[in-house]
Amino acid sequence: MAKKTPATMAMEKSGKPFALLEYEYDPNAPSIGLQAAEAMGLPPAQVFKTLMVQAGDEALVAIVPSDRELNLKALAAAAGKKAAAMMKGPDAERVTGYKIGGISPLGQKKRLRAFLDDSALSFAFIVVNGGQRGLQIKAEAADLMAASGAIAAKIATAL
């Protein structure tokens, strides 16, 4: 597995400390985030999934814990938009330059506004996708926010 991805290069460029974690990606898992957390032996609340959202004419990045669901109304409000909807898979791949299951909030083709669920701030570290299936980036939430430009907001609800 290549360890140099646009996401890992974005973290390196930020100068913030991070570690890479690898796991056996299961394309048939009902939840990629939950499968990743289990495979790495981490609490699902600390392993964050990257979701691509369309809000009006703007594409947004939502980063939420793998054991929670994105609240589209809360995201739209945080972004100052009337409504938001999940982006279709092919559109998410085209916009980000990543494949589904490997979409990272870092190093996307174009820097988009990103929103990180504020629950991330309660952990010593969180894990986000490293830009490749089976590759994750472990870092402090504040460092990931600095590297991605994400802002913290209450955007997740229980499953």
N, C-alpha and C positions, 0 to 999 in steps of 0.2 A: 504494500500500500504506500502510495506517495504521501509523504508527510508535508510537502510544500503545496499548499493550496492558496488561493487568494485570501482565504480567511486567516490562515496561519501567518501569511505575509503581512496582513493588516495588523495582527497582534504584534508581530515583531516590529513593524514600523512605529506602532504606538509607544514602544518602549516599556510597556506594562508587563509585569511578570505573568506567565501562564505555563500550564503543562498540557501535554497531549495525552489523551486516553484513547485506547482502541478497544473495540468489542466486535463480536461476530454479528454482523448485520443480518437480520432475518426479513427478507422482503415480504414474507407472508404474515408477519406479525400484525394483529389487529390494531395495535398502537405502537408505532416506531419508538416514540419517546419512552413508553413504559417498558418496552422490550430492551431498550438501551440501558435504562436505569437498572433493570434486573441483571442484565449481562455484566454490568460494571460493579454491581453490588452497592449501588448508591440509592438513597431515598428518592422516590419519584418527584418529590417536591423540590429537589435540588437540581434535577435534570430538566432543562428548559427546552421547549420545542419552538421552532421558528415558523410562524404562519404568515402567509402573504395575503394581504387584504386590499380590496379596492374601495376607496372612499371618494365618491364623485369621480373626478378626473385624476385623482392621486393614488398611486400605489403606496401602501404602508407596510411596515414590518411590525409584527406583534410577537413578543417573546414571552411565553407563558410556561408555568410548570407543567410537566408531562402528565401529572395526575389531576389537572384542572382543565377547564374549558375557557376559550376566549369569549368574553362578553362583548359582542359587536357594538352594542349601544354605548357601553363605557368607552370603548376604543374611539368610536366616532366622536363622542363628547371630548375626549382628551385631545383629539386631533382638530377640534373645531369644525367638524363636518356634521351634516344632517344624518347621514346613514353610512354604514359600511357593510360589505359583503365579502365572504371568502373568495379569493381569486381561484380560478380554475387551474388545475395542475400544469397544463401546457403553458398557460400565461405566466405562472409563477416561475417556471423554468426559463422562459424567454427573458423575463424581467431581471432575474437574479444571476443567470449564467450557471446555476447549479441544477442538479437533478433532484427530484422529489426523494426525500430520505437523506439528502445531503445538503439541504439548504441551510446556510449559515446566515446569521445577522451581520456578519463581517465580510468585507471583501466582495460585495455584490457588484455587478457591472456598473451600476450607478448608485450613488449614495442616496438612500431613501430615508424619510423620517421613520424612526424606529421608537417603539414603546415597549418598555420592559415592565412586567408586572411587579409592583412594589414589594411583593413577598420576597423577592430576591435579596432585598436589602437586609433581611433578618439572618442570612447565612454567611458563614465565613468565606464560602466560595460557592459558585454555581457552575454548571456545565452546560455548554451550548454546542451546537453542531460545528464541526471544524471544516465544513465545506466538502465533505466526502462521506459516503455511507460507511459507517463503522469508525469514524474519527470524530473525537469530541475535544473541545477546548475547555479546560478547567481554569477558572480565574475568579478574582473577587468581582462582585457585581459592579462596583464603582469603576474598576479598570475596564470591564467589558463595556460599560456605558461610555467611558471616555473614548475607547477605540471605535465604537459603533455610532456614537452620537446619540444613543438612545436616551430617552427620558423616562423616569419612573412614573407609573400611574397604576391605579387600581383597575386592571383590565381583565382579570380572571375570576371565574366562579367555579364552584365545586361541580364535579362531573355528575 
